[in-house]
Amino acid sequence: MSVTGAGTVGVPHSTLADTLLARLTATYGAAADPARAAPMRAYMKDVAPFLGLTTPVRRTLSRTVVEGMPRPDETDCTAVALRCWQLPEREYHYFAVDYLRRHVSRCSSGFLPVARQLVTTVSWWDTVDLIAAHVVGPLVAADPGLKAGMDAWIVDDDLWVARAALLHQLRYKERTDVERLFTYCLRQSGHPDFFIRKAIGWCLREYAKTDPDAVRAFLARERGRFAPLSVREALKNIGPAATA
Protein backbone atom coordinates (compact mmCIF):
# COMPACT_ATOMS: atom_id res chain seq x y z
CA MET A 1 0.00 0.00 0.00
CA SER A 2 1.36 3.41 -0.93
CA VAL A 3 0.50 6.65 0.85
CA THR A 4 1.19 10.05 -0.64
CA GLY A 5 2.64 12.94 1.28
CA ALA A 6 -0.88 14.30 1.73
CA GLY A 7 -1.88 11.09 3.49
CA THR A 8 -3.92 9.72 0.60
CA VAL A 9 -3.70 5.98 -0.03
CA GLY A 10 -2.64 5.25 -3.58
CA VAL A 11 -4.29 2.60 -5.71
CA PRO A 12 -2.05 -0.48 -5.85
CA HIS A 13 -1.68 -2.69 -8.89
CA SER A 14 -4.03 -5.66 -8.87
CA THR A 15 -4.72 -7.96 -11.79
CA LEU A 16 -7.83 -9.17 -9.98
CA ALA A 17 -9.09 -5.59 -9.71
CA ASP A 18 -8.43 -5.04 -13.43
CA THR A 19 -10.65 -7.97 -14.31
CA LEU A 20 -13.29 -7.21 -11.71
CA LEU A 21 -13.64 -3.54 -12.65
CA ALA A 22 -13.93 -4.39 -16.34
CA ARG A 23 -16.73 -6.83 -15.55
CA LEU A 24 -18.37 -4.44 -13.13
CA THR A 25 -18.52 -1.38 -15.36
CA ALA A 26 -19.74 -3.41 -18.33
CA THR A 27 -22.44 -5.21 -16.32
CA TYR A 28 -23.69 -2.24 -14.34
CA GLY A 29 -23.45 0.11 -17.30
CA ALA A 30 -25.56 -2.11 -19.52
CA ALA A 31 -28.32 -2.23 -16.88
CA ALA A 32 -28.42 1.52 -16.15
CA ASP A 33 -31.90 3.00 -15.84
CA PRO A 34 -31.81 6.80 -16.25
CA ALA A 35 -35.48 7.13 -15.30
CA ARG A 36 -34.72 5.72 -11.86
CA ALA A 37 -31.38 7.48 -11.50
CA ALA A 38 -32.73 11.01 -11.04
CA PRO A 39 -35.04 10.29 -8.07
CA MET A 40 -32.37 8.10 -6.45
CA ARG A 41 -29.89 10.95 -6.67
CA ALA A 42 -32.43 13.37 -5.23
CA TYR A 43 -33.22 11.02 -2.32
CA MET A 44 -29.51 10.91 -1.45
CA LYS A 45 -29.32 14.73 -1.45
CA ASP A 46 -27.29 14.83 -4.66
CA VAL A 47 -24.22 13.31 -3.01
CA ALA A 48 -23.41 11.47 -6.26
CA PRO A 49 -24.94 10.54 -9.60
CA PHE A 50 -26.68 7.17 -9.86
CA LEU A 51 -27.01 4.55 -12.57
CA GLY A 52 -30.56 3.84 -11.45
CA LEU A 53 -30.05 0.27 -10.20
CA THR A 54 -32.40 -0.83 -7.44
CA THR A 55 -30.84 -2.83 -4.62
CA PRO A 56 -32.24 -6.23 -5.75
CA VAL A 57 -31.09 -5.63 -9.32
CA ARG A 58 -27.68 -4.43 -8.20
CA ARG A 59 -27.11 -7.45 -5.98
CA THR A 60 -28.11 -9.83 -8.76
CA LEU A 61 -25.71 -8.13 -11.14
CA SER A 62 -22.96 -8.18 -8.51
CA ARG A 63 -23.23 -11.95 -8.19
CA THR A 64 -22.63 -12.19 -11.93
CA VAL A 65 -19.63 -9.87 -11.68
CA VAL A 66 -17.86 -11.87 -8.96
CA GLU A 67 -18.80 -15.33 -10.21
CA GLY A 68 -15.72 -17.47 -10.67
CA MET A 69 -13.34 -14.82 -9.35
CA PRO A 70 -10.62 -15.89 -6.90
CA ARG A 71 -10.62 -14.72 -3.30
CA PRO A 72 -8.81 -11.40 -2.95
CA ASP A 73 -5.92 -10.49 -0.71
CA GLU A 74 -5.59 -7.14 1.04
CA THR A 75 -3.97 -5.48 -1.97
CA ASP A 76 -6.83 -6.62 -4.18
CA CYS A 77 -9.40 -5.31 -1.69
CA THR A 78 -7.63 -1.96 -1.58
CA ALA A 79 -7.47 -1.69 -5.36
CA VAL A 80 -11.09 -2.72 -5.89
CA ALA A 81 -12.42 -0.31 -3.27
CA LEU A 82 -10.37 2.72 -4.32
CA ARG A 83 -11.01 2.17 -8.02
CA CYS A 84 -14.74 1.86 -7.39
CA TRP A 85 -14.60 5.10 -5.43
CA GLN A 86 -12.98 6.83 -8.40
CA LEU A 87 -16.09 6.11 -10.47
CA PRO A 88 -18.79 8.74 -10.08
CA GLU A 89 -21.94 6.64 -9.83
CA ARG A 90 -22.96 5.62 -6.34
CA GLU A 91 -23.75 2.02 -7.20
CA TYR A 92 -20.03 1.38 -7.75
CA HIS A 93 -19.37 2.58 -4.21
CA TYR A 94 -22.06 0.22 -2.95
CA PHE A 95 -20.39 -2.65 -4.79
CA ALA A 96 -17.10 -1.81 -3.07
CA VAL A 97 -18.73 -1.74 0.36
CA ASP A 98 -20.41 -5.10 -0.25
CA TYR A 99 -17.13 -6.54 -1.51
CA LEU A 100 -15.25 -5.37 1.58
CA ARG A 101 -17.94 -6.71 3.90
CA ARG A 102 -17.51 -10.12 2.32
CA HIS A 103 -13.71 -10.09 2.39
CA VAL A 104 -12.76 -7.97 5.41
CA SER A 105 -11.27 -11.04 7.08
CA ARG A 106 -8.63 -11.00 4.34
CA CYS A 107 -7.47 -7.57 5.47
CA SER A 108 -5.05 -6.67 8.25
CA SER A 109 -5.00 -3.70 10.60
CA GLY A 110 -3.07 -1.92 7.86
CA PHE A 111 -6.32 -1.57 5.95
CA LEU A 112 -7.66 1.04 8.39
CA PRO A 113 -6.25 4.03 6.43
CA VAL A 114 -8.09 2.76 3.35
CA ALA A 115 -11.32 2.57 5.33
CA ARG A 116 -10.76 6.11 6.56
CA GLN A 117 -10.22 7.34 3.02
CA LEU A 118 -13.51 5.79 1.95
CA VAL A 119 -15.29 7.35 4.92
CA THR A 120 -13.97 10.82 4.07
CA THR A 121 -14.54 10.67 0.29
CA VAL A 122 -18.00 11.29 -1.20
CA SER A 123 -19.25 11.00 2.36
CA TRP A 124 -22.85 10.23 3.26
CA TRP A 125 -24.58 7.90 5.69
CA ASP A 126 -25.37 5.25 3.06
CA THR A 127 -21.72 4.20 2.77
CA VAL A 128 -20.19 5.52 5.99
CA ASP A 129 -22.46 3.52 8.29
CA LEU A 130 -21.81 0.21 6.54
CA ILE A 131 -18.07 0.79 6.45
CA ALA A 132 -18.10 1.64 10.16
CA ALA A 133 -20.04 -1.43 11.29
CA HIS A 134 -18.90 -4.02 8.76
CA VAL A 135 -15.33 -3.02 7.89
CA VAL A 136 -13.88 -0.84 10.65
CA GLY A 137 -15.64 -2.81 13.38
CA PRO A 138 -14.20 -6.19 12.33
CA LEU A 139 -10.74 -4.69 11.85
CA VAL A 140 -10.72 -3.30 15.40
CA ALA A 141 -12.15 -6.53 16.82
CA ALA A 142 -9.33 -8.48 15.16
CA ASP A 143 -6.63 -6.10 16.39
CA PRO A 144 -7.39 -4.33 19.69
CA GLY A 145 -4.37 -2.12 19.01
CA LEU A 146 -6.60 -0.23 16.59
CA LYS A 147 -8.66 1.10 19.50
CA ALA A 148 -6.11 3.91 19.72
CA GLY A 149 -7.05 4.79 16.15
CA MET A 150 -10.70 4.96 17.15
CA ASP A 151 -9.76 7.23 20.05
CA ALA A 152 -8.32 9.59 17.45
CA TRP A 153 -11.28 9.24 15.11
CA ILE A 154 -13.84 10.18 17.75
CA VAL A 155 -12.33 13.65 18.11
CA ASP A 156 -11.66 14.15 14.40
CA ASP A 157 -12.89 17.39 12.85
CA ASP A 158 -14.55 15.39 10.07
CA LEU A 159 -18.00 14.51 11.39
CA TRP A 160 -18.12 11.32 9.28
CA VAL A 161 -14.93 10.03 10.86
CA ALA A 162 -16.37 10.72 14.31
CA ARG A 163 -19.63 9.04 13.31
CA ALA A 164 -17.71 5.97 12.15
CA ALA A 165 -15.96 5.80 15.52
CA LEU A 166 -19.31 5.94 17.32
CA LEU A 167 -20.79 3.21 15.13
CA HIS A 168 -17.89 0.80 14.76
CA GLN A 169 -19.09 -1.36 17.70
CA LEU A 170 -22.67 -1.68 16.44
CA ARG A 171 -22.40 -5.43 15.89
CA TYR A 172 -20.25 -6.26 18.92
CA LYS A 173 -23.10 -7.08 21.33
CA GLU A 174 -21.57 -8.64 24.47
CA ARG A 175 -18.06 -7.93 23.14
CA THR A 176 -18.70 -4.18 23.31
CA ASP A 177 -16.08 -2.09 25.07
CA VAL A 178 -18.72 -0.36 27.18
CA GLU A 179 -16.45 2.20 28.80
CA ARG A 180 -15.19 3.27 25.40
CA LEU A 181 -18.72 3.39 23.98
CA PHE A 182 -19.98 5.65 26.75
CA THR A 183 -16.84 7.81 26.65
CA TYR A 184 -17.24 8.34 22.91
CA CYS A 185 -20.86 9.35 23.36
CA LEU A 186 -19.90 11.87 26.03
CA ARG A 187 -17.07 13.30 23.95
CA GLN A 188 -19.50 14.12 21.15
CA SER A 189 -22.55 14.90 23.30
CA GLY A 190 -22.41 18.60 22.49
CA HIS A 191 -21.94 18.19 18.75
CA PRO A 192 -24.43 20.36 16.83
CA ASP A 193 -24.81 18.12 13.78
CA PHE A 194 -27.82 15.85 13.32
CA PHE A 195 -25.72 12.93 12.07
CA ILE A 196 -23.59 12.82 15.20
CA ARG A 197 -26.55 13.20 17.54
CA LYS A 198 -28.41 10.47 15.69
CA ALA A 199 -25.36 8.18 15.80
CA ILE A 200 -25.06 8.61 19.57
CA GLY A 201 -28.64 7.47 20.03
CA TRP A 202 -28.23 4.63 17.57
CA CYS A 203 -25.12 3.10 19.14
CA LEU A 204 -26.66 3.33 22.60
CA ARG A 205 -29.92 1.83 21.37
CA GLU A 206 -28.02 -1.05 19.77
CA TYR A 207 -26.07 -1.78 22.95
CA ALA A 208 -29.31 -1.58 24.94
CA LYS A 209 -30.35 -4.81 23.19
CA THR A 210 -27.50 -6.46 25.13
CA ASP A 211 -27.61 -4.53 28.41
CA PRO A 212 -30.60 -2.20 28.74
CA ASP A 213 -29.93 -1.51 32.41
CA ALA A 214 -26.44 -0.19 31.65
CA VAL A 215 -27.81 2.21 29.05
CA ARG A 216 -30.62 3.37 31.33
CA ALA A 217 -28.16 3.96 34.17
CA PHE A 218 -25.76 5.83 31.90
CA LEU A 219 -28.48 8.15 30.66
CA ALA A 220 -29.86 8.63 34.16
CA ARG A 221 -26.42 9.98 35.13
CA GLU A 222 -25.63 11.92 31.97
CA ARG A 223 -28.96 12.72 30.32
CA GLY A 224 -28.51 16.48 30.67
CA ARG A 225 -25.45 16.38 28.44
CA PHE A 226 -27.23 14.91 25.43
CA ALA A 227 -29.55 16.36 22.82
CA PRO A 228 -33.17 15.17 23.08
CA LEU A 229 -32.74 13.37 19.76
CA SER A 230 -29.90 11.24 21.15
CA VAL A 231 -31.83 10.34 24.28
CA ARG A 232 -35.02 9.56 22.39
CA GLU A 233 -33.18 7.28 19.97
CA ALA A 234 -31.27 5.53 22.74
CA LEU A 235 -34.39 4.73 24.76
CA LYS A 236 -36.68 3.91 21.86
CA ASN A 237 -36.91 0.20 22.66
CA ILE A 238 -36.28 0.09 26.41
CA GLY A 239 -38.27 2.92 27.97
CA PRO A 240 -37.09 5.90 29.99
CA ALA A 241 -34.10 6.02 32.24
CA ALA A 242 -34.81 6.05 35.93
CA THR A 243 -34.87 9.45 37.58
CA ALA A 244 -32.96 10.25 40.71
N, C-alpha and C positions, 0 to 999 in steps of 0.2 A: 504494500500500500504506500502510495506517495502522497505527501502533504506539501502544499505550496507554502511560501513564506507568509501568505495571508491566512494560513490555517485551513485552507480548502483541501479536501481529499481529492486527489486526482483519480481519473478513471484508469484502472489497470487493464492490461491486455488480457483477454479471455476469449479463446476460441469458442467455448460454450456460449458465451454472451453474444458473439457474432452470429452464431446460428439461431439462438433463441430470439434475438431482436429482429432478425430478418423474418422469421416465422411470425412473430408477434405483430409487427407493423403490417405485414401482408394480410394476416387473418383479421385483425381488428379493422384495418382500413377498408377492407372489402365489405364489412358488415356495418359500416357507419350509417347512421340515420339522422340526417340534418334536421328533420322535423322534431325529433326528440332532443337534439343537442341544445337548442336555444333555451327551452324551459329548464333543462338540467343545469345549465350554466347560471341561469337566473336564481334557481333555488340555492346554489352554492355561492351566492353573492359575487358572482363574476370572478371568482378566484382563479379560474382557468377555463379555457375552452373545453368542450366535450365532443366526443364522437357521436354520442347519442345511444350508447349501449346500455340497456338495462342490466341490472345485476345478474339475473338468471342467464341472459344471453352472454354476458361477458364471461361468466364462470364456465359456461359450456365451451366457448371459444378458447378459453385459457387451457382447458383440459386437452384440446386439440393441439395447442401450441407446445405444451410440455410433453406430450405423448412420445415415449421412446427416448427422451433425453436422459443423459446420465445425471447422477446426483452431483450437485455443485460442491466446490470447496469454498473457502472464505473469499478468495480472490474472485471467483465466479459470481458469488452473491454480491460483492461490492460492485463489480462491473455491470451486472444486470440492473441493480437498483439505481446506480448513478446514471446509466444510459437511459433508463426509463424516465428518470426525472428530467433529463435534457429534452425530452419530447414534450410538446406543449399540452396535448390533450390529457385530461385528468384520468381517463381510464388506464393509461399506461402507468401512472403512478399507483393506481389501485392494483394493477398486476404485480408491480414490484413489491408492494406491501404484502400481498397474498403469498408471493414467492418467498419472501423473507420469513413470514410466519411458518411456512412449511419447513424451511431449511435453517432456522436460527440455530439449531443444535450443531450445525456444521461451522458455526462462527465462534471465534474466541473473544475474549474481552477487548482485543484490539479492534473489534468492529464498532465499538461505541462511538468513535468520532464520525463514522459513516452515518450511524443512526442520528446523531446530532445534526449533521448536515441535511439530512432528509427532513428533520423536524423544523429546521430554520429556513427551508427553501420551499417556496409556494405553499406557505403554511396556512392550514385551516384544520378544523377539528376532525374532518373526515379521514385524514391520513395521520395526523399527529396522535390521536387517541389510540389508534390501532398499533402504531409503532411503539408507543409508550407501554402498552399492556402486553403486547405479543412479541416484541423484539427487545426493547430495553429491559423489560421485566425479567425475561428469561436470561439475558446476559448477566444481570446483576445477581440473580439467584445462583447462577453457575459460578460466579466469581465475586464473593463478598467484598473483595478489595475495591470493586466498582462503587460501593456505597459512598466512598469519598467523592466520586464523580457526581453522584446524585446530590450530595451536600452542596456542591458547587452549582449544580443546575437549579436548585430550588431558589437561589438568590440571584439568578441570572436576570439581566435586564430584558431579555427576550421573553415575553410572556408565554410563548409556546414551549420554550425550554423549561420554564418553571412549571407549566401545566403537565408536561411529560414527567417531571420528577414527582409531582403529586400523584399521578396516575400509574406509575410504573409497578406498584404493588397490587393493582386491582385484582389480579388472579391468584394472589398468594394465599388467601384464606388463613388457615392456622399458622402458616409460615411467615405471616406479616411481622415486620419489625415495628411493633406498635409504638414504641417511644419515638422512632424516626417518623412514622406516619403523623402522629400528633404534633411533633415539633415542626414538621413541614407545614402543616395546616396553620399553626400559630404564626410561623414566619411570614406567611402570605395572607394572614387574616385581614389586614387593612388594605389589600390590593383593590384598586377601584374598578378593575375590568371584570365584566360579566364572566368571561371564560375561566378566570382564576377562581372567582367565587363559586361558580357552578362546579368546578373540579374539586374544590374543597368538600362541598356537600356530597359529591358523587363518591369520592374515595372513602369518606366516613360512612356513607350509606352502605357501600359494598362491604366494608369491614364489619358493620353492624350485623350482617348475615352470619358472621362467625361469633362475634361477642357483643351483643347488643348492650349489655350492662356497661361494658367499658366505654362505649360511645356515649351512652346516656350520662355516665359519670363525668366524662371529659367535657361534655357540653354544659353540664350543670355547673362545673367549675369555671369554664371559659366562655360561656355563651355570649357575654357582653362584648367580646372581642371580634365576633363574627357578624357578617352581614346577614340580614334575615333570610336571604336566598340560600346561603350556605347551611344555615340551621334547618330551614324547611326541607331542603334536599336530604340532609343527613338523617333526619328523623322520619322521613316519609313512610317507612315501613315498620317502625318500632315504637312510635308514639313519643310524647314529649319527655324531655329530661326532667328528673325530679328537681323540685325547687328546694332551696335551703329552708 
